[in-house]
Structure formats: C-alpha cells, structure tokens
Amino acid sequence: MTETIKTLRDNAAVRWLALLLLALAMFCSYIFMDILSPIKDLMQTTRGWNSTAFGTMQGAETFLNVFVFFLIFAGIILDKMGVRFTAILSGAVMLLGGLIKYYAVSEAFMGSGIEVWFTEHLNYIPGFQELGVAPFYEGMPASAKVAAVGFMIFGCGVEMAGITVSRGIVKWFKGREMALAMGSEMALARLGVATCMIFSPFFANLGGKVDVSRSVAFGVVLLCIALMMFIVYFFMDKKLDSQTGEAEEKDDPFKVSDIGKILSSGGFWLVALLCVLYYSAIFPFQKYAVNVLQCNLTLNPHDGFWASSAATIIQYLIMLVVAACSFTSNFSKNKGAKYGLMGIAVVALIVYCWMGFMIGTPGSIFAVFPLLAVAITPILGNYVDHKGKAASMLMIGSLLLIFCHLTFAFILPMFKESPIGGVVIAYATILVLGASFSLVPAALWPSVPKLVDEKIIGSAYALIFWIQNIGLWLFPLLYGKILDMTNPQGTPATELNHTVPLAMFACLGVAALILGIILKAVDKKKGLGLEQPNIVKEEVPAAE
C-alpha cells in the first residue's frame, strides 16, 4: 500500500529538492570562501601581500563571529525568526561582504583616497593589539585591510548560512535520512572547493593579463546565485509551514538560560572541541594548499591544447562526471547500474588526474580534494543513519588527518625532483584527506540533536560554529606568521618551506584523536546515543 503524502516533506522528491537548494547556496559560498587561496602567489606579486598579510586577511573571515559574538546572535535570530528569514539575511550579508572584498582587490581601489586612508589608519587597535588578536597591523597593505573588512562581513553571512542550513535539514529530515542529507549537502557544497581551485587561477590569468579582481568577481556572481537559491527555498519552506500549522517564529522568548543548558552538557563540549580541532586542520589548510603544492612539486605545464581554456573547462566537466557518477551510484538499487556508475567514476577520475598532470597547475591538482568525499559521504551518512558508530568514525577521521598532514610535511618534499612521483603522492594524499573530511558531516553534525533540546538547536549549532570559528580565525593567521618566521625574508612565494606549519596541523589531528577516544568512552558510560543509529525502527506490537 502506498504511503499517503501529507506534507511537502513527506514527498521524498520535494524534500530532496529543498536540500538541493540549500546545498547549491553553500556550494556558491564555499567557492567565494577560498577564492584567493589558489592565487596566493599572485596576491604577493601584484598586491604586495606577504604570508602574514595573506593569513591575517584569511583569518579575518571569522573575526566578528568570534570577538563580537555575531554567531551567538545569529543563533538567537535563527531560533526567534526561523529558517526562512535567516537564510535570506545570510545571503544578503554574504553578498555585501563579497562586493567590498571585490573592490579591495580591484584596480579602482589602487591609488584611491580610501587606499590612502587605510594605509594611514587602523595600524594600532587598542586592546586587540595588546592581546595579539588585532585584525590589522602596521605595515599591512591597505588592499588587504579592506579585503579583510569585506571578508569579516562575508564571514558573518556564511556562518549564519551554515547554522541555518543545518537547522533547515533537521526541519525537513528529522526522523528520516538526516545523516545522509547532511552528508550529501556537504558533499555537493565541497565541490565548490574544487571549482574554486580550478577557476580562480583561470579567471585571474584570463587573456594573458593577470588581474586578481576577475577571480573575486566570479565569486560575487555566485553569491548572487546563492541569494536566489535562498529566496526559492523561502517559498518552499513557507508552504511547508502552512501545511503543518507550525509557526516559523518561536512562541517562547529566548532565554540566556538556554545557552546555560547547552554549555552544561559534557557531550556537547566534546563534540564542539572535536569540531574546532578537526576543521582547524582542514579549512586553514585549504587556504595554503595550492602554495604547498607550488613549493613541493616540480610541475611542467605543457603547451598548446593543455595551456588553453578548453583544457581547463574539459577537466572541470570530467570532474563533474566523477562527482555525479560516484554520488549517484550510492542510490542505485540495480547492482549492474551501481557498479557501472562506479566504473565510469573511476575511469573519469584517472582521466581527470592525468589532465591535471598535463595542465601542470597546482590548483588543478588540489581540485581533486572533494571527489572521494563526494563518493563516500552518502555511504557514511547512510551507515550512521542505520547502524550508528558516529564517535568511532570521528576517531578514524582523525587518524587519516594526522597521516595526511605528516605526508605533506615530510614525505612530499622528498619527491620534489620527481615530477611523476610527487604528483602521484600529492593526488593520493589529497584524496585521502578529502575522505577524512567527509567523516565529519556524516558523523558529527547529526549527533547534535541528540545532545540538546530541539527548541534550542539553532543556538547549539551557533555555539559550535562560534567555537569552531576561533580556530578558523587563529590558524590561518598562525600559519602565515610561522611561514614568514621559518623562511628567510624575501623568499619567493613558490619556494617557501611549509614543514613547520603543516606539523602544527598534524598536532591538531592528534588532539582530535584523543578527544574522539574520550567522547566514545563518555558516550558508552552516559548513553548519549552517538553510537546509535539516527533512524529508529518502530516496534510492531505483538498480536494478542
């Protein structure tokens, strides 16, 4: 007998369409988040940003979230105003920040009165300077300062969007395939990383003339699309509430005591600390990864077709084939179709990697990062939904994280004189790191609803994101400073030694592993349910 569809979320197709809208918005925001990462060397040669300036600007993304507690307010807004309002607000804030960052790196900014003002001001910020947490410093290029301001505003929007999307998925998928939905959303969103790594250098070098503002303009266009996705989602979500009779705004006023309830949970703290350690070893690394490859690989770009725009676009299309086939294979019930899609994905991945070697750019190599994650995230999410073992997966992810960063730090440099050997090691390590990254959304985020009351879930996600943002502010900044400290002044951007800061990331993985072991022990002792499946089968009463 066919199940009666009562609301939009009871319709699987509509439920997954809502997820697609949210995922596409995050896909666009992920592209802008790392839009300058693949062109760090160009920022140094065209705008005078050394590693400290670059790292300070990148860390500025989370500055307001951490030190002005904007994420806490975002959680309160989400709980009070609901998913729809907060989604559109976050999209608008991201776009505003993106426009400011675009202006900062554009030719129009150079020589302007605003450049002069920022050069002469914001070199000393009382309080923040003494604590060593100032977002600017004396000698920081004016363009980096203004870009940092725009990135701060964008950071408020993107983190607000993150907690909103998480809340939206809980709303549409609770009691259903929630881990699979969260994992799938992040798998699609992370394709934005690959897109950024391929197309940011592509637009910066378009036409043979270097212009870094073109890359940022590309990101701004995508932020406009993200806002459109949130607007479409607004109407779908409103229709759902009209069917269920749920009020979008909360009847109960927000209480400070709600935060106290969250912070009093030991399980919450372990998950939050795991999150900050894990993400601090991933997102900041993405901002320097292309430069790591530039400094540790001997790449020989080929001429002719391989240097053309057509080669870049074809490689990107092949990447989409890898992602689409590997992702879709998880949902195919026909074994022949399933293995056929997997076979196509494997062949396309090999072709993609070969093209990356022939094109010979570090961005085209690092773009492979999310592809294995796209393939296995649905598998992991489905496993957590039906079998559980979330805490165990986090431990495995930490082990992989440690292995990958140690490989980048110590093994990859040993193969610098071997063009093929170095590229093969780089590809393998990047793929494994991406797989490690996929364990977090599949295992960690769906665990949060098990730790806090549904009424304050938005605030719980906001607190976790706030704690996470401390690491996302600190470690890009630390990485840049360590990079400058451990390399002689004036070292070319493509000849830096990244060993020490990469070892720092490996240490974060060790700390995450220790916390994962503790979390599993606490879960076993207190019965938090983290190792239990998300989908609970209802017991059929025995016949009398």
C-alpha positions in Angstrom: 0.0 0.0 0.0 1.4 3.4 -1.0 2.2 5.8 1.8 -0.1 8.8 1.9 1.8 12.1 1.3 0.5 14.6 3.9 3.1 17.5 3.6 5.9 18.6 1.3 8.5 16.9 3.5 6.6 13.6 3.2 7.3 13.8 -0.5 10.9 12.5 -1.0 11.4 14.4 -4.3 10.3 17.7 -2.7 12.3 17.0 0.4 15.5 16.4 -1.5 14.7 19.5 -3.8 14.7 21.6 -0.6 18.1 20.1 0.3 19.4 20.8 -3.2 18.6 24.5 -2.9 20.4 24.8 0.4 23.3 22.8 -0.9 23.7 24.9 -4.0 23.7 28.1 -1.9 26.5 26.6 0.2 28.3 25.5 -2.9 28.5 29.1 -4.1 29.6 30.3 -0.7 32.4 27.7 -0.5 33.8 29.0 -3.8 34.0 32.5 -2.5 35.4 31.4 0.8 38.6 30.2 -0.8 38.6 32.4 -3.9 42.0 33.9 -3.2 43.6 30.7 -1.9 44.8 29.3 -5.3 46.3 32.7 -6.2 48.3 33.4 -3.1 51.5 33.9 -5.2 49.7 36.4 -7.4 48.5 38.4 -4.4 52.1 38.7 -3.3 53.4 39.8 -6.7 50.5 42.1 -7.7 49.3 43.4 -4.4 52.3 43.0 -2.1 50.7 40.6 0.4 53.3 38.5 2.2 52.3 35.4 4.1 51.4 37.3 7.3 49.1 39.7 5.4 47.5 36.9 3.5 47.0 34.8 6.6 45.6 37.8 8.6 43.2 38.6 5.8 42.1 34.9 5.6 41.6 34.7 9.3 39.5 37.9 9.3 36.6 35.9 7.9 35.7 34.7 11.4 36.8 37.8 13.4 33.4 39.3 14.0 31.9 35.9 14.7 34.5 35.2 17.4 35.1 38.6 19.1 31.8 40.4 18.5 29.9 37.1 19.2 28.0 37.5 16.0 27.4 33.8 15.7 25.7 33.7 19.0 23.4 36.4 17.8 22.9 34.5 14.6 21.7 31.5 16.6 19.3 33.7 18.5 18.0 35.2 15.3 17.5 31.7 13.9 15.6 30.5 16.9 13.5 33.6 17.0 12.9 34.4 13.3 13.2 30.9 11.8 15.0 29.4 8.9 13.4 31.4 6.1 14.2 34.9 7.3 17.7 33.9 8.5 18.5 32.2 5.1 17.8 35.3 3.1 19.5 37.6 5.6 22.7 35.4 5.5 22.6 35.5 1.7 22.4 39.3 1.6 25.2 39.7 4.2 27.5 37.4 2.2 26.9 39.4 -1.0 27.6 42.7 0.8 30.9 41.4 2.1 31.8 39.9 -1.3 31.3 43.3 -3.0 33.6 45.0 -0.5 36.3 42.4 -1.0 36.0 42.7 -4.8 36.5 46.5 -4.5 39.6 46.0 -2.3 41.5 43.9 -4.9 40.2 45.9 -8.0 42.2 48.4 -10.0 39.7 51.1 -8.9 41.0 50.8 -5.3 44.6 51.3 -6.2 45.6 55.0 -5.7 42.2 55.9 -4.3 41.5 58.1 -1.3 40.3 55.0 0.5 43.6 53.3 0.0 45.4 56.3 1.4 43.1 56.3 4.5 43.5 52.7 5.2 47.3 52.9 4.8 47.5 55.7 7.4 44.9 54.3 9.8 43.9 51.0 11.6 47.6 50.3 12.3 47.0 50.1 16.0 43.8 48.9 17.7 43.8 49.4 21.5 43.0 46.3 23.4 43.1 43.9 20.5 46.7 44.8 19.7 47.8 44.1 23.3 46.1 40.7 23.2 47.6 39.9 19.9 44.3 39.4 18.2 44.0 42.5 16.1 42.7 42.0 12.5 45.1 44.6 11.2 48.7 45.6 11.9 51.2 48.3 11.0 52.6 47.7 7.5 49.6 45.6 6.3 48.7 46.6 2.7 45.6 48.8 2.5 44.0 46.4 0.0 44.5 43.5 2.5 42.8 45.6 5.2 39.8 46.4 3.1 39.6 42.9 1.8 39.7 41.8 5.5 36.7 44.1 6.3 34.7 42.6 3.4 35.7 39.1 4.4 34.6 39.7 8.0 31.2 40.7 6.8 31.1 37.7 4.4 32.1 35.5 7.3 29.1 36.6 9.3 26.8 35.7 6.5 28.4 32.4 5.6 28.5 31.1 9.2 24.9 32.3 9.7 24.1 30.4 6.5 25.8 27.3 7.8 23.8 27.1 11.0 20.6 27.9 9.0 21.2 25.1 6.5 21.9 22.7 9.4 18.6 23.7 11.1 16.8 23.5 7.8 18.0 20.0 7.2 16.9 19.0 10.7 13.5 20.5 9.9 13.0 18.6 6.7 14.7 15.4 7.5 14.3 14.7 11.2 13.2 11.0 11.7 14.2 10.3 8.1 17.6 10.2 6.3 19.2 13.1 8.3 22.8 12.0 8.3 22.6 11.1 4.6 21.0 14.5 3.9 23.7 16.4 5.9 26.5 14.4 4.3 25.1 14.9 0.8 24.7 18.6 1.3 28.3 18.9 2.4 29.5 16.7 -0.5 27.9 19.0 -3.0 29.0 22.1 -1.2 32.6 20.9 -1.2 32.6 20.7 -4.9 32.8 24.4 -4.5 36.4 23.9 -3.3 37.3 22.1 -6.5 35.5 24.7 -8.6 37.4 27.5 -6.8 40.8 25.8 -7.2 40.3 25.3 -11.0 38.6 28.6 -11.9 40.1 31.2 -9.6 43.5 30.9 -11.4 41.7 30.5 -14.7 40.0 33.9 -14.4 43.0 35.6 -12.8 45.1 34.7 -15.9 42.4 35.0 -18.5 43.6 36.6 -21.7 47.2 36.5 -20.8 46.9 39.5 -18.4 46.9 38.9 -14.7 44.0 40.5 -12.8 43.1 39.0 -9.4 39.9 41.0 -9.2 38.4 38.9 -12.0 38.6 35.8 -9.7 36.7 37.7 -6.9 34.1 39.0 -9.4 33.4 35.4 -10.4 32.8 34.6 -6.7 30.5 37.6 -6.3 28.3 36.4 -9.2 28.0 33.1 -7.5 27.0 34.8 -4.2 24.1 36.4 -6.2 23.0 32.9 -7.2 23.3 31.7 -3.6 20.9 34.5 -2.6 18.4 33.4 -5.3 18.6 29.8 -4.0 17.6 31.0 -0.5 14.7 33.1 -1.9 13.3 30.0 -3.7 13.8 28.0 -0.5 11.9 30.7 1.4 8.7 29.9 -0.6 9.0 26.1 -0.2 9.6 26.4 3.5 6.6 28.8 3.9 4.4 26.3 2.1 5.5 23.5 4.4 4.6 25.5 7.5 1.2 26.3 6.0 0.6 22.6 5.7 1.9 21.6 9.1 0.5 24.5 11.0 3.9 25.2 12.6 4.8 28.7 13.4 8.0 30.0 11.8 8.6 32.3 14.7 9.0 30.8 18.2 6.4 31.5 20.8 8.8 31.1 23.7 11.2 34.0 24.1 14.9 33.3 24.0 16.4 32.9 27.5 20.1 33.2 28.4 19.5 30.1 30.5 19.1 28.2 27.2 22.8 28.7 26.5 23.5 27.5 30.0 21.6 24.3 29.3 23.8 23.7 26.2 27.1 24.5 27.9 26.3 22.3 30.8 26.4 19.2 28.5 29.7 17.4 28.6 28.9 15.6 25.4 28.2 19.0 23.7 31.7 20.3 24.7 33.5 17.2 23.4 31.7 17.4 20.1 32.4 21.2 19.9 36.1 20.8 20.7 36.4 17.9 18.2 34.8 20.2 15.6 37.2 23.1 16.2 40.3 20.9 16.2 39.2 19.0 13.1 38.0 21.9 11.0 41.1 24.0 12.0 43.3 21.4 10.3 41.2 21.4 7.1 39.8 24.9 6.2 43.0 26.8 7.0 45.0 24.2 5.1 42.8 24.8 2.0 43.9 28.4 2.1 47.6 27.4 1.7 47.3 24.0 0.0 47.9 25.3 -3.6 51.0 27.1 -2.3 52.2 23.9 -0.5 52.0 22.1 -3.9 53.7 25.0 -5.7 56.6 24.8 -3.3 56.9 21.0 -3.1 56.2 19.8 -6.7 58.1 20.1 -9.9 55.3 20.8 -12.4 56.0 21.0 -16.1 52.9 22.7 -17.8 52.5 21.5 -21.4 51.9 23.9 -24.3 49.3 24.0 -26.9 45.9 22.5 -26.0 47.0 22.0 -22.4 47.6 25.7 -21.9 44.2 26.6 -23.4 40.9 27.5 -21.7 39.3 24.5 -23.4 41.6 22.1 -21.4 40.5 23.7 -18.1 36.8 23.5 -18.9 37.0 19.9 -20.2 38.9 18.9 -17.0 36.1 20.5 -14.9 33.4 18.7 -16.9 35.2 15.4 -16.3 35.4 16.3 -12.5 31.6 16.7 -12.6 31.2 13.3 -14.2 33.3 11.8 -11.4 31.2 13.5 -8.8 27.8 12.7 -10.4 28.6 9.0 -11.1 30.2 8.3 -7.8 27.4 10.1 -5.9 24.6 8.5 -7.9 26.0 5.0 -7.6 25.1 5.1 -3.9 21.4 5.3 -4.6 21.2 2.7 -7.4 19.4 -0.4 -6.3 20.4 -2.3 -9.5 23.8 -3.9 -9.0 24.7 -3.6 -12.7 23.9 0.1 -12.8 25.7 0.7 -9.4 29.0 -0.9 -10.5 28.7 0.6 -13.9 28.5 4.1 -12.5 31.4 3.3 -10.1 33.5 2.1 -13.0 32.7 5.3 -15.0 33.7 7.4 -12.0 37.0 5.5 -11.5 37.9 5.9 -15.2 36.9 9.6 -15.2 38.9 10.2 -12.1 42.1 8.7 -13.7 41.5 10.8 -16.8 41.0 13.9 -14.6 44.3 13.3 -12.7 46.1 12.7 -15.9 44.8 16.0 -17.3 45.8 17.8 -14.1 49.3 16.5 -14.6 49.4 17.6 -18.2 47.9 21.1 -17.4 50.6 21.3 -14.7 49.0 23.8 -12.3 48.7 23.1 -8.5 45.1 24.3 -8.5 44.1 21.6 -11.0 45.8 19.0 -8.8 44.3 20.1 -5.4 40.9 20.4 -7.0 40.7 16.5 -6.6 40.3 17.2 -2.9 36.5 16.7 -2.6 36.0 14.0 -5.1 36.4 10.9 -2.9 34.4 12.7 -0.2 31.5 13.1 -2.7 31.7 9.3 -3.4 31.8 8.1 0.2 29.9 10.7 2.2 26.4 9.2 1.2 27.7 5.8 2.2 28.9 7.1 5.6 25.7 9.1 6.2 23.6 6.1 5.3 25.6 3.9 7.6 25.3 6.4 10.5 21.5 6.6 9.9 21.0 2.8 10.0 24.0 1.5 12.0 25.3 4.4 14.1 29.0 4.4 15.2 29.4 8.2 14.8 32.0 8.5 17.5 34.1 5.7 16.0 34.0 7.4 12.6 35.4 10.6 14.1 38.4 8.7 15.5 39.1 7.2 12.1 38.8 10.6 10.5 41.4 12.0 13.0 43.9 9.2 12.2 43.6 9.9 8.5 44.0 13.6 9.2 47.3 13.0 11.0 48.6 10.8 8.3 47.9 13.3 5.5 49.5 16.3 7.1 52.6 14.4 8.1 52.8 13.2 4.4 52.5 16.8 3.2 55.1 18.0 5.7 57.8 15.3 5.4 57.2 12.9 2.5 56.1 15.1 -0.3 59.2 17.4 -0.2 61.4 14.3 -0.7 59.8 13.8 -4.1 60.3 17.3 -5.4 62.8 16.2 -8.0 60.4 13.5 -9.3 57.7 15.2 -11.3 55.6 12.0 -11.6 56.2 10.5 -8.1 55.5 13.8 -6.4 52.2 14.3 -8.3 51.1 10.7 -7.6 51.8 11.2 -3.8 50.0 14.5 -3.8 46.9 13.1 -5.6 46.7 10.1 -3.2 47.2 12.2 -0.1 44.7 14.9 -1.2 42.0 12.2 -1.9 42.5 10.6 1.5 42.3 14.0 3.2 39.0 14.6 1.4 37.7 11.2 2.5 38.7 12.1 6.1 36.8 15.4 5.8 33.7 13.5 4.7 33.5 11.7 8.1 32.7 15.0 10.0 29.3 16.0 8.4 28.2 12.4 8.2 29.1 11.6 11.9 29.3 14.9 13.9 26.5 17.2 12.8 23.7 14.7 13.1 24.9 14.0 16.6 24.0 17.5 17.9 20.2 16.9 18.0 20.9 14.0 20.4 22.6 16.3 22.8 20.3 19.3 23.1 16.6 20.1 23.2 15.0 20.7 19.7 13.8 24.2 20.8 17.4 25.5 21.2 19.0 23.5 18.4 19.8 26.7 16.4 21.6 28.1 19.4 23.5 24.8 19.9 24.7 24.9 16.3 25.6 28.6 16.7 27.7 27.8 19.7 29.6 25.0 18.0 30.2 27.2 15.0 31.4 30.0 17.3 33.9 27.7 19.0 34.9 26.4 15.5 35.4 30.0 14.3 38.0 30.6 17.0 40.2 28.0 15.3 39.3 29.2 11.8 40.4 32.7 12.8 43.5 31.7 14.7 45.2 29.1 12.5 45.3 30.8 9.1 46.9 33.7 11.0 49.3 31.4 12.8 50.2 29.5 9.6 51.1 32.8 7.8 53.2 34.1 10.7 55.0 30.7 11.1 55.6 30.6 7.4 57.2 34.0 7.4 59.2 33.2 10.6 60.6 29.9 9.3 61.6 31.3 5.8 64.2 33.9 5.1 62.8 37.3 4.3 62.3 37.8 0.5 61.9 34.1 -0.2 59.8 33.8 -3.4 56.2 32.7 -2.9 56.8 29.4 -4.8 59.9 28.4 -2.8 58.6 28.6 0.8 59.2 25.7 3.3 55.8 24.7 4.8 57.1 21.8 7.1 56.6 23.5 10.5 53.1 24.9 10.0 52.0 21.6 8.4 53.3 19.7 11.5 51.1 22.1 13.6 48.1 20.8 11.7 49.2 17.2 12.4 49.2 18.0 16.1 45.6 19.2 15.9 44.8 15.8 14.5 46.5 14.1 17.4 44.4 16.2 19.8 41.2 15.4 17.9 42.0 11.7 18.1 42.4 11.9 21.9 39.1 13.7 22.2 37.4 11.2 20.0 38.6 8.4 22.3 37.2 10.3 25.3 33.9 11.0 23.5 33.4 7.3 22.7 34.1 6.4 26.4 31.7 9.1 27.7 29.0 8.0 25.2 29.3 4.4 26.4 29.1 5.5 30.1 26.3 8.0 29.8 24.4 6.6 26.9 24.4 9.8 24.8 23.3 7.7 21.8 26.2 8.9 19.5 27.0 5.3 18.5 23.3 4.5 17.9 21.6 4.8 14.5 19.6 8.0 13.7 16.7 6.1 12.2 14.8 4.3 15.0 12.6 1.5 13.8 9.3 1.4 15.5 8.5 -1.8 17.2 5.4 -3.6 15.9 3.2 -4.6 18.8 2.8 -8.3 19.2 -0.6 -9.7 18.2 -2.8 -10.8 21.1 
